[in-house]
Amino acid sequence: MSPLLAHAILLSLSVFTVAMVLTLIRLFKGPSAQDRVLALDYLYILAMLMMLVLGIRYASDTYFEAALLIALFGFVGSFALAKFLLRGEVIE
């Protein structure tokens, strides 16, 4: 791995970590439930991106599969939370 790629990976992981910390603050402090749901949605996107960067760093397919699972479960969770906030129930 080239030094430029190693530094870019380190920089992107640190930026994603800072973004996760700020998102966690919004998640716990959010003024409304909708803000909390959006923060949770952004948090799973950041986790997925971190997994993809780690997959590039370690050249492992396992990280890419984990990122795919995070994306799938995050989408389903966001859909369920949005439906719950809209109607007050998930299953009709």
C-alpha positions as CSV (number, residue, x, y, z in Angstrom):
1,M,0.0,0.0,0.0
2,S,1.3,3.4,-0.9
3,P,2.0,6.0,1.8
4,L,-0.5,8.4,0.1
5,L,-3.3,5.8,0.4
6,A,-2.4,5.0,4.0
7,H,-2.6,8.7,5.0
8,A,-5.9,9.1,3.1
9,I,-7.3,6.1,4.9
10,L,-6.2,7.5,8.3
11,L,-7.6,10.9,7.5
12,S,-10.9,9.6,6.3
13,L,-11.3,7.3,9.4
14,S,-10.5,10.3,11.7
15,V,-13.1,12.5,9.9
16,F,-15.7,9.7,10.1
17,T,-14.9,9.4,13.9
18,V,-15.4,13.1,14.4
19,A,-18.7,13.0,12.5
20,M,-19.8,10.0,14.6
21,V,-19.2,11.9,17.8
22,L,-21.1,14.9,16.6
23,T,-23.9,12.6,15.4
24,L,-24.1,10.9,18.8
25,I,-24.4,14.3,20.4
26,R,-27.3,15.1,18.1
27,L,-28.8,11.7,18.8
28,F,-28.9,12.2,22.6
29,K,-29.6,15.9,22.6
30,G,-32.0,16.2,19.6
31,P,-34.9,18.5,20.1
32,S,-37.4,16.2,18.5
33,A,-37.9,12.6,17.6
34,Q,-37.4,13.3,13.9
35,D,-34.0,14.8,14.6
36,R,-33.1,11.7,16.5
37,V,-34.2,9.4,13.7
38,L,-32.2,11.4,11.2
39,A,-29.1,11.2,13.5
40,L,-29.5,7.5,13.8
41,D,-29.9,7.2,10.0
42,Y,-26.7,9.2,9.5
43,L,-24.9,7.1,12.1
44,Y,-25.5,3.9,10.3
45,I,-24.3,5.5,7.1
46,L,-21.1,6.6,8.8
47,A,-20.6,3.1,10.2
48,M,-21.1,1.6,6.7
49,L,-18.5,4.0,5.3
50,M,-16.0,3.2,8.0
51,M,-16.4,-0.5,7.3
52,L,-15.8,0.2,3.6
53,V,-12.6,2.1,4.4
54,L,-11.4,-0.6,6.7
55,G,-12.1,-3.1,4.0
56,I,-9.9,-1.2,1.7
57,R,-7.2,-0.8,4.4
58,Y,-7.0,-4.5,5.2
59,A,-8.0,-5.8,1.8
60,S,-10.7,-8.1,3.3
61,D,-14.1,-9.0,1.9
62,T,-15.5,-9.5,5.4
63,Y,-15.6,-5.7,5.9
64,F,-17.6,-5.2,2.7
65,E,-20.1,-7.9,3.7
66,A,-20.5,-6.2,7.1
67,A,-21.0,-2.9,5.4
68,L,-23.7,-4.5,3.3
69,L,-25.5,-5.8,6.4
70,I,-25.3,-2.5,8.1
71,A,-26.8,-0.8,5.1
72,L,-29.6,-3.4,4.9
73,F,-30.5,-3.3,8.6
74,G,-30.1,0.4,8.8
75,F,-32.6,1.0,6.0
76,V,-35.1,-1.4,7.5
77,G,-34.7,0.2,10.9
78,S,-35.1,3.7,9.5
79,F,-38.2,2.7,7.6
80,A,-39.7,1.1,10.8
81,L,-38.9,4.2,12.9
82,A,-40.4,6.6,10.3
83,K,-43.5,4.5,10.1
84,F,-43.8,4.4,13.8
85,L,-43.4,8.2,14.1
86,L,-46.0,8.7,11.3
87,R,-48.7,6.3,12.5
88,G,-47.8,5.2,16.0
89,E,-47.5,1.5,15.0
90,V,-45.2,-0.5,12.9
91,I,-47.3,-3.5,12.0
92,E,-50.7,-2.9,10.7
